[in-house]
């Protein structure tokens, strides 16, 4: 089992920045590729960003590319999502997720690969 706890959500003005953290406990964190997803009211959950086990490979959704950055610190069992130039349409509950990855370079943008999910943290961007 992997337990994931997100933090850092809150209210931010459009154009502002916010950093999210996701602390993992349980099995070896470095064996898992990590991802961030979000779900806005009335919408389906969507992929935001993913990072490989080593942190060497990342992938960001087009909607956040150039504004959001995913990173991880395996020594702290934590994955981060730095969000800059926030827009009202970024308002959502943000979830981190963990997927067992056979290779250090693997990352996944499909939620079907992720077996473990956090409880989510709300990010609200005011206009």
QUIBELHU-V579200 format. One record per residue. RES is the residue in three letters. PHI is phi in whole degrees, -180 to 180 (NA if undefined). PSI is psi in whole degrees, -180 to 180 (999 if undefined). BURIAL is 1 if it has 16 or more other C-alpha atoms within 10 Angstrom, else 0. Layout:
BEGIN
res phi psi burial
RES PHI PSI BURIAL
RES PHI PSI BURIAL
END
This chain:
BEGIN
res phi psi burial
UNK NA 145 0
UNK -124 127 1
UNK -103 134 1
UNK -125 133 1
UNK -131 116 1
UNK -88 154 1
UNK -153 164 1
UNK 108 -6 1
UNK -69 169 1
UNK 159 -165 0
UNK -99 132 0
UNK -142 148 1
UNK -80 152 0
UNK -55 137 1
UNK 91 -11 0
UNK -85 -175 0
UNK -127 157 1
UNK -155 142 1
UNK -115 130 1
UNK -105 148 1
UNK -127 152 1
UNK -138 112 1
UNK -94 132 1
UNK -112 144 1
UNK -138 163 0
UNK 111 -129 0
UNK -71 173 0
UNK -58 114 0
UNK -59 -39 1
UNK -70 -6 1
UNK -88 -2 1
UNK -118 133 1
UNK -75 148 1
UNK -122 153 1
UNK -144 158 1
UNK -118 136 1
UNK -130 165 1
UNK -145 156 1
UNK -140 118 1
UNK -91 157 1
UNK -55 129 0
UNK 77 5 0
UNK -121 163 0
UNK -78 157 0
UNK -65 139 1
UNK -130 151 1
UNK -71 141 1
UNK -115 -55 1
UNK -161 156 1
UNK -141 155 1
UNK -143 143 1
UNK -75 172 1
UNK -55 -44 1
UNK -81 -17 1
UNK 88 -3 1
UNK -76 -22 0
UNK -121 133 1
UNK -133 159 1
UNK -148 131 1
UNK -122 143 1
UNK -62 149 0
UNK -57 -34 0
UNK -67 -19 0
UNK -121 -4 1
UNK -59 132 0
UNK 88 -13 0
UNK -116 -38 0
UNK -108 150 1
UNK -138 125 1
UNK -94 143 1
UNK -151 171 1
UNK -149 156 1
UNK -130 101 0
UNK -68 -23 1
UNK -72 -21 0
UNK -110 4 0
UNK 52 44 1
UNK -136 141 1
UNK -118 147 1
UNK -124 157 1
UNK -137 108 1
UNK -92 124 0
UNK -117 119 1
UNK -118 164 1
UNK 49 49 0
UNK -65 147 1
UNK -122 156 1
UNK -55 -32 0
UNK -72 -6 0
UNK -83 -7 1
UNK -61 124 1
UNK -177 170 1
UNK -88 127 1
UNK -103 131 1
UNK -119 139 1
UNK -101 156 1
UNK -147 155 1
UNK -124 137 1
UNK -130 128 1
UNK -61 132 1
UNK -124 119 1
UNK -64 -30 0
UNK -120 147 0
UNK -64 -23 1
UNK -91 -6 0
UNK -71 142 1
UNK -148 161 1
UNK -137 139 1
UNK -108 -5 1
UNK -96 133 0
UNK -64 -20 1
UNK -65 -19 0
UNK -83 -16 1
UNK -94 120 1
UNK -95 -22 0
UNK -124 137 0
UNK -135 147 1
UNK -83 -179 1
UNK -86 -13 0
UNK 96 153 1
UNK -138 134 1
UNK -81 132 1
UNK -120 123 1
UNK -121 124 1
UNK -110 117 1
UNK -93 146 1
UNK -91 999 0
END
